[in-house]
Amino acid sequence: MCAIAGMIDLQADDRLMHSMLETMRRRGPDSTGWYQHKGCTLLHARLVVIDPAGGCQPMTLHWGEECYTIVYNGELYNTPELRLELLSLGHHFDGHSDTEVLLHGYAQWGQAVLERCNGIYAFAVWEEKASRLFLARDRMGVKPLFYTEHDGGLIFASEIKTILRYPTVRPQLDEQGAAEILLLGPGRTPGCGVFRGIKELKPGWCGYYEKGHLCLQEYWRLRDREHSETFAETAEHVRQLVLDAIHRQMVSDVPVGTFLSGGLDSSLITAVCANEMAGQGKPLSTFSVDYVDNDKYFVPNAFQPNSDGYYIRLMQDALQTEHHWCMLTSEDLAEALEESTYARDLPGMADVDFSLLVFCKRIREHVTVALSGECADEIFGGYPWYRDPKIRDTDGFPWAQNTAQRCAMLSPELSAKIDGADYVRQRYLDTCRKSDILPGTSPLERRMKEMVNLNQQWFMQTLLDRKDRMSMYSGLEVRVPFCDHRIAEYLYGVPWEFKDWQGREKGLLRCAMEGWLPEEVMWRKKSPYPKTFDPAYLAIMSKGLERLLSDANAPLFSLISRQAACDIMARESPWPWYGQLMRKPQTIAYLLQIDHWLRDYQIQICF
């Protein structure tokens, strides 16, 4: 994995290039490079995973009458197949990197190369003769790509902080950006970069920048299709897709490990990887996070019925992995607030981000690549809101049923500028309307397909943002096998009755992977990413908010009212702020993140 950036039709001297590259070094600590041609500047910072000697970037290829140069962040999991096809068409390769294969693929097929790619990626290709730039992002949105059209040119980068290094790009927040943070955050409208004038290339989109114009188009989305397979055939199909995705994503020239939470998804990935490593006579490195005194303070609830420790140890014993624990304190979380906000460039999921940032730093001491279980819940229907008829039949984003509470928090200035309820509702309805659904689909199936699109385009993107930024901040590449687009495409057409087999969340996945896990783990009730229940953490966050309340110049209160902050400290909301994990302590931490973000980025409020 790497960081990429570039500027078209804009001046870029050595000082600016070095300044922008400095923001990219955490994602790409191993080497940096740049390319300039007429009005084009491309920058790259590399994390070496495949072909240390032959994968340096920017990479240039002369093919036909054109000269192509690529900067690429990602991993292709079907590189061998693409290389063989390109060899048959007359291409020759100097190394074995996926970068070189992707570059040759673009030279051969142009934009159509995307149809052949199985992987996670964000990349740019400059065509010298045509003087045009091609941009693309992977189907599921695993790898980030932000851009701004500025001063008659284009700036793009893996992270917002790199764009903000351009001297005339100002960190500004208008009413729409504020609405994203307060009404939808830590989620974001697809394509929105929150900062004024900064956007994100949407997952499954690509386009050209040529002669001062950026023309983007969607090249992939979930399409509905008839499903004629029996449940047994469907389960076998799922089994083969999942096993193939995991095996493909183990490819690496550097050490590989897995996240292990003791839940279904990470345990399945770990079991398959451990089996593969055992065939090579090597133990698999596995990693878990927990909190000091968690057994003492853990409180079961509907979202998190039990803690993970017992199941993690069960998996560790069953697979004989080389296991590493990361034990965190409340102080560890509090200390990571500012760093995690910088890593994400935006307020995030509070201590769910903080803990992952520290966790990934520890993992990076042992491996460079790790596989993780994100995205299975969105695709297989694992979240509680998929299976609660009351929630799923209610208009609005199911993981944030608190729009009225959020709207009531807005400062008078912001409230006068934006209709909060309408802002949220229109984005919800737009996603539902654009869901591809076959005519004649039953009301239940129609709603479940809308739910898949809502979750994939919104909630899953928040989790992928979190995992990418918190891991790449320490130069750790995290892969997500359940995000294989082939799994998402196939599952979208599978009826809800199959996904909810025997009335169990992810019942189809459990049946499909029977035999891979101990029964206690295979049929364990879903439990989300662990959070701390230590009252000391709430006390630390509350003291932080109290300090802000006593600060007459705290920038947070240009966005929300002081009374709203007092109300949050005084009582627990009936709904989590976001998802399953952001309760009172995390909501307070989110407000602290907003204030720190406004200060640290010196953001100008523009409303």
Secondary structure in CASP SS format (residue, H / E / C, confidence):
PFRMAT SS
TARGET T0000
AUTHOR 0000-0000-0000
METHOD secondary structure of the structure
MODEL  1
M C 1.00
C E 1.00
A E 1.00
I E 1.00
A E 1.00
G E 1.00
M E 1.00
I E 1.00
D C 1.00
L C 1.00
Q C 1.00
A C 1.00
D C 1.00
D H 1.00
R H 1.00
L H 1.00
M H 1.00
H H 1.00
S H 1.00
M H 1.00
L H 1.00
E H 1.00
T H 1.00
M H 1.00
R C 1.00
R C 1.00
R C 1.00
G C 1.00
P E 1.00
D C 1.00
S E 1.00
T E 1.00
G E 1.00
W E 1.00
Y E 1.00
Q E 1.00
H E 1.00
K C 1.00
G C 1.00
C E 1.00
T E 1.00
L E 1.00
L E 1.00
H E 1.00
A E 1.00
R E 1.00
L C 1.00
V C 1.00
V C 1.00
I C 1.00
D C 1.00
P C 1.00
A C 1.00
G C 1.00
G C 1.00
C C 1.00
Q C 1.00
P C 1.00
M E 1.00
T E 1.00
L E 1.00
H E 1.00
W E 1.00
G C 1.00
E C 1.00
E E 1.00
C E 1.00
Y E 1.00
T E 1.00
I E 1.00
V E 1.00
Y E 1.00
N E 1.00
G E 1.00
E E 1.00
L E 1.00
Y C 1.00
N C 1.00
T H 1.00
P H 1.00
E H 1.00
L H 1.00
R H 1.00
L H 1.00
E H 1.00
L H 1.00
L H 1.00
S H 1.00
L C 1.00
G C 1.00
H C 1.00
H C 1.00
F C 1.00
D C 1.00
G C 1.00
H C 1.00
S C 1.00
D H 1.00
T H 1.00
E H 1.00
V H 1.00
L H 1.00
L H 1.00
H H 1.00
G H 1.00
Y H 1.00
A H 1.00
Q H 1.00
W H 1.00
G H 1.00
Q H 1.00
A H 1.00
V H 1.00
L H 1.00
E H 1.00
R H 1.00
C C 1.00
N C 1.00
G E 1.00
I E 1.00
Y E 1.00
A E 1.00
F E 1.00
A E 1.00
V E 1.00
W E 1.00
E E 1.00
E C 1.00
K C 1.00
A C 1.00
S C 1.00
R E 1.00
L E 1.00
F E 1.00
L E 1.00
A E 1.00
R E 1.00
D C 1.00
R C 1.00
M C 1.00
G C 1.00
V C 1.00
K C 1.00
P C 1.00
L C 1.00
F E 1.00
Y E 1.00
T E 1.00
E E 1.00
H E 1.00
D C 1.00
G C 1.00
G E 1.00
L E 1.00
I E 1.00
F E 1.00
A E 1.00
S C 1.00
E C 1.00
I H 1.00
K H 1.00
T H 1.00
I H 1.00
L C 1.00
R C 1.00
Y C 1.00
P C 1.00
T C 1.00
V C 1.00
R C 1.00
P C 1.00
Q E 1.00
L E 1.00
D C 1.00
E H 1.00
Q H 1.00
G H 1.00
A H 1.00
A H 1.00
E H 1.00
I H 1.00
L H 1.00
L H 1.00
L H 1.00
G C 1.00
P C 1.00
G C 1.00
R C 1.00
T C 1.00
P C 1.00
G C 1.00
C E 1.00
G C 1.00
V C 1.00
F C 1.00
R C 1.00
G C 1.00
I C 1.00
K E 1.00
E E 1.00
L C 1.00
K C 1.00
P C 1.00
G C 1.00
W E 1.00
C E 1.00
G E 1.00
Y E 1.00
Y E 1.00
E E 1.00
K C 1.00
G C 1.00
H E 1.00
L E 1.00
C E 1.00
L E 1.00
Q E 1.00
E E 1.00
Y C 1.00
W C 1.00
R C 1.00
L C 1.00
R C 1.00
D C 1.00
R C 1.00
E C 1.00
H C 1.00
S C 1.00
E C 1.00
T C 1.00
F H 1.00
A H 1.00
E H 1.00
T H 1.00
A H 1.00
E H 1.00
H H 1.00
V H 1.00
R H 1.00
Q H 1.00
L H 1.00
V H 1.00
L H 1.00
D H 1.00
A H 1.00
I H 1.00
H H 1.00
R H 1.00
Q C 1.00
M C 1.00
V C 1.00
S C 1.00
D C 1.00
V C 1.00
P C 1.00
V E 1.00
G E 1.00
T E 1.00
F E 1.00
L C 1.00
S C 1.00
G C 1.00
G C 1.00
L H 1.00
D H 1.00
S H 1.00
S H 1.00
L H 1.00
I H 1.00
T H 1.00
A H 1.00
V H 1.00
C H 1.00
A H 1.00
N H 1.00
E H 1.00
M H 1.00
A H 1.00
G H 1.00
Q C 1.00
G C 1.00
K C 1.00
P C 1.00
L C 1.00
S E 1.00
T E 1.00
F E 1.00
S E 1.00
V E 1.00
D E 1.00
Y E 1.00
V C 1.00
D C 1.00
N H 1.00
D H 1.00
K H 1.00
Y H 1.00
F C 1.00
V C 1.00
P C 1.00
N C 1.00
A C 1.00
F C 1.00
Q C 1.00
P C 1.00
N C 1.00
S C 1.00
D C 1.00
G H 1.00
Y H 1.00
Y H 1.00
I H 1.00
R H 1.00
L H 1.00
M H 1.00
Q H 1.00
D H 1.00
A H 1.00
L H 1.00
Q C 1.00
T C 1.00
E E 1.00
H E 1.00
H E 1.00
W E 1.00
C E 1.00
M E 1.00
L E 1.00
T C 1.00
S H 1.00
E H 1.00
D H 1.00
L H 1.00
A H 1.00
E H 1.00
A C 1.00
L H 1.00
E H 1.00
E H 1.00
S H 1.00
T H 1.00
Y H 1.00
A H 1.00
R H 1.00
D C 1.00
L C 1.00
P C 1.00
G C 1.00
M C 1.00
A C 1.00
D H 1.00
V H 1.00
D H 1.00
F H 1.00
S H 1.00
L H 1.00
L H 1.00
V H 1.00
F H 1.00
C H 1.00
K H 1.00
R H 1.00
I H 1.00
R H 1.00
E C 1.00
H C 1.00
V C 1.00
T C 1.00
V E 1.00
A E 1.00
L E 1.00
S C 1.00
G C 1.00
E C 1.00
C C 1.00
A H 1.00
D H 1.00
E H 1.00
I H 1.00
F H 1.00
G C 1.00
G C 1.00
Y C 1.00
P H 1.00
W H 1.00
Y H 1.00
R H 1.00
D C 1.00
P H 1.00
K H 1.00
I H 1.00
R H 1.00
D C 1.00
T C 1.00
D C 1.00
G C 1.00
F C 1.00
P C 1.00
W C 1.00
A C 1.00
Q C 1.00
N C 1.00
T H 1.00
A H 1.00
Q H 1.00
R H 1.00
C H 1.00
A H 1.00
M H 1.00
L E 1.00
S C 1.00
P H 1.00
E H 1.00
L H 1.00
S H 1.00
A H 1.00
K H 1.00
I C 1.00
D C 1.00
G H 1.00
A H 1.00
D H 1.00
Y H 1.00
V H 1.00
R H 1.00
Q H 1.00
R H 1.00
Y H 1.00
L H 1.00
D H 1.00
T H 1.00
C H 1.00
R H 1.00
K C 1.00
S C 1.00
D C 1.00
I C 1.00
L C 1.00
P C 1.00
G C 1.00
T C 1.00
S C 1.00
P H 1.00
L H 1.00
E H 1.00
R H 1.00
R H 1.00
M H 1.00
K H 1.00
E H 1.00
M H 1.00
V H 1.00
N H 1.00
L H 1.00
N H 1.00
Q H 1.00
Q H 1.00
W H 1.00
F H 1.00
M H 1.00
Q H 1.00
T H 1.00
L H 1.00
L H 1.00
D H 1.00
R H 1.00
K H 1.00
D H 1.00
R H 1.00
M H 1.00
S H 1.00
M H 1.00
Y C 1.00
S C 1.00
G C 1.00
L C 1.00
E E 1.00
V E 1.00
R E 1.00
V C 1.00
P H 1.00
F H 1.00
C H 1.00
D C 1.00
H H 1.00
R H 1.00
I H 1.00
A H 1.00
E H 1.00
Y H 1.00
L H 1.00
Y H 1.00
G C 1.00
V C 1.00
P C 1.00
W H 1.00
E H 1.00
F H 1.00
K H 1.00
D C 1.00
W H 1.00
Q H 1.00
G H 1.00
R C 1.00
E C 1.00
K C 1.00
G H 1.00
L H 1.00
L H 1.00
R H 1.00
C H 1.00
A H 1.00
M C 1.00
E C 1.00
G C 1.00
W C 1.00
L C 1.00
P C 1.00
E H 1.00
E H 1.00
V H 1.00
M H 1.00
W C 1.00
R C 1.00
K C 1.00
K C 1.00
S C 1.00
P C 1.00
Y C 1.00
P C 1.00
K C 1.00
T C 1.00
F C 1.00
D C 1.00
P H 1.00
A H 1.00
Y H 1.00
L H 1.00
A H 1.00
I H 1.00
M H 1.00
S H 1.00
K H 1.00
G H 1.00
L H 1.00
E H 1.00
R H 1.00
L H 1.00
L H 1.00
S C 1.00
D C 1.00
A C 1.00
N C 1.00
A C 1.00
P H 1.00
L H 1.00
F H 1.00
S H 1.00
L C 1.00
I E 1.00
S C 1.00
R H 1.00
Q H 1.00
A H 1.00
A H 1.00
C H 1.00
D H 1.00
I H 1.00
M H 1.00
A H 1.00
R C 1.00
E C 1.00
S C 1.00
P C 1.00
W C 1.00
P C 1.00
W C 1.00
Y C 1.00
G C 1.00
Q C 1.00
L C 1.00
M C 1.00
R C 1.00
K H 1.00
P H 1.00
Q H 1.00
T H 1.00
I H 1.00
A H 1.00
Y H 1.00
L H 1.00
L H 1.00
Q H 1.00
I H 1.00
D H 1.00
H H 1.00
W H 1.00
L H 1.00
R H 1.00
D H 1.00
Y C 1.00
Q C 1.00
I C 1.00
Q E 1.00
I E 1.00
C C 1.00
F C 1.00
END
